[in-house]
Amino acid sequence: MKKLLLVLFSYGLIAFGIIVLLTVFFITPPELLSEDLSSYKFLSGLYNYLTLMPAILLSGFLMACSVQWQHKTSNSRERFSQGMFIRFRNCMVVGIFIVFALFLNKEVFLVKISNSLDVKRKAPSELKEAIYNASYFIDQQQYHLAVQYARKAVLVSPESDEAQSVLKESSDLLEIEHDAEKSADEILNRISELQRPVHTKDAAFSPLALVQKARQAMTEKDWFNAHYWAALAVEACDEKNTNREEALILANDAWNKLQHSDAYQNEDERNYYKKKKEGYTALHSGDSLKAYYIYKSLLDAKNVAQTPDVERFFELARENVQSQYFFFDETEHMNRLANRHNIYFSLEDKDKTRLVIYIKNSMDIKKDGGLVRYLEGFNMVRYRPDGSFMYSLSVPYAKVMALRSADIGGREWENVPFVILQSVDRNTEGLVCYPEYTFTESDVQDISEYQNPMTQEEMDDISRTNSFILPMNFDDFAAISEASSGASHMSLTALMSFLSKAEKYGFSAETFYQCVVSRLMYPLFILAVVLFLAAAGWNYRIEDKRSNFRFRWLFFLPLCTLIFFGIFELCTYVTGILNYVIVGLFGSASVFMASILYIIILFFASILFVSRKE
């Protein structure tokens, strides 16, 4: 056994040196950062070596067996002899070592080195892009983002003078901006206030407190706030609450007062009050978008004294708008910050219709204490339960927020995606990006050709849809994005956890099961190959008892290794097809059935070996 391990180690070491040296001296690397050139060549050599490692170890094992069993074979004159069982035990020990090394190589080392090489190949473009973005955000006076990109540039290339320079510039500007802000406590309070919506804070008052606020506003002849607080009090009171009647009276009284303008000093004040009343009426009637632009124009008015209620109602209108729309400028950096690409999946809705979704790019950001997702190139097609086309929608950008499932009466998931389709301009009224709906398939010109065409009323209702909830777990999006890149690119743990969800999201479960079966059965496959090679090593052992092992024999192995590499790849391809057949026959039980099959193969390989004789 010692000689076997010595041969394996010696050949592995020689192969490593040859492959790495050949790669370092003969490779033509792509455009790289100067500091990455040497490490890239070495990692490329290491990657090539690890790619050939199965062939190197297994061909080395074959030769080691033929050398190991040159002498002391007299104890195996009969089949199933004790000597062969001892050799079998030794082969299993070495085989387990080989299996462990190759499994780690396939699942860990090759993946990590491949990722490192990708990072080094992308480093020049990423450095250039990071420096450009840092400079861009400095010009835009968004110093927080500038510092983030500058730090990324330094991380990509610590030796880059340009990256160090832009980091210092952005950091200095950010420090100056911080110094100009209020004290740390005041900043913290301000952020906390921003994270608590105005309406939520106002609605948190007790009915009595709301009525008292309405009374005080009436005393001060502040009819807008009086009606606002009284209306909130009415919402907060149930039928038995003693404050409800007074709240109704105060609300009606304040509303009547709003309809009659008092005397004003000039026409500007009269128009200001008229506009404010128009905005409040829009807000109260549910037209928050109109109210938002009205109050924004009032905040920008220069020729009249501002009243505090305008800012409050503007914030209320803005909050309502953001629950129905999002602003164009929220996605202006999408092309720089998108972190997931070409995502596709399908879902079954509660009414048994199926949604097929494609997303070109996705950007996740932390906002207001939660995760907000922006989607570029959002496309969705809805099909009836019988598979016929219903309609499709397409929108350049969409916004997704996590909505607590309990808030809408759901219990299956903690959070569900709430998708907002329409976006508006933050400053200019009338600029709205609507989703585009299609109610006929491209090859059907007349909607009457459908067996169950939609009515005009149904199409109008759908066209007015501004937002909807996807029937899925909000947290599944990351797994879906990874699965869209292919099962082979997923880690084994992520792949196995996604198996139960694959069909639900429209992926082929067979593809994922086949990948799982192939990767889990890989150790058994290698172990079976080791035993077959051990049997071959016994059959073709060096029978000349006087011929001693010579070190130069190791140099004949490279040719054998290349030949064996081709054979091994062919065997891997054949077992891949076999795994597909197993998955096709047994479905979700394929892992169990494949385990039985590979154990049977391993058993026959074991019988084949221990039945050898001199």
Buried (B, 14 or more C-beta within 10 A) or exposed (E): BEBBBBBBEBBBEBBBEBBBEEBBEEEEBEEBBEBBEEEBBEBBBBBBBBBBBBBBBBBBBBBBBBBBBBEEBEEBEEEEBEBBEEBBEBBBEBBBBBBEBBBEBBBEBBEEBBEBBEEBBEBBEBBEBBBBBBBBBBEEEBBEBBBBBBBBBBEBBEEBEBBBBBBEBBBEBBEEEEEEEEEEEEEEEEEEEEEEBBBEEBEEBEBBBBBBBBBEBBEEEBBBBBBBBBBBBBEBBEEEBEBBEBBBEBBEBBBEBBEEEEEBEEEBBBBBBEBBBBBBBBBBEEBBBBBBBBBBBBEEBEEBEEBEBBBBBBBBBBBBBBBBBBBBEBBEBBEBBBEBBEBBBBBBBEEEBBBBBBBBBBBBEEEEEEBBBBBBBBBBBBBBEEEEBBBBBBBBBBBBBBBEBEEEEBEEBEBBBBBBBBBBBBEEBEEEBEBEBEBBBEEEEEEEEBEEBBEEEEBEEBBEEEBBBBBBBBEBBEBBBBBBEEBEEBEBEBBBEBBEBBEBBBBEBBBBBBBBBBBBBBBBBBBBBBBBBBBBBBEEBBEEEEEEBEEEBBEEBBEBBEEBBEBBEEBBEEBEEBBBEBBEEBEEEBBEBBBEBBEEBBEEBBEBBBEBBB
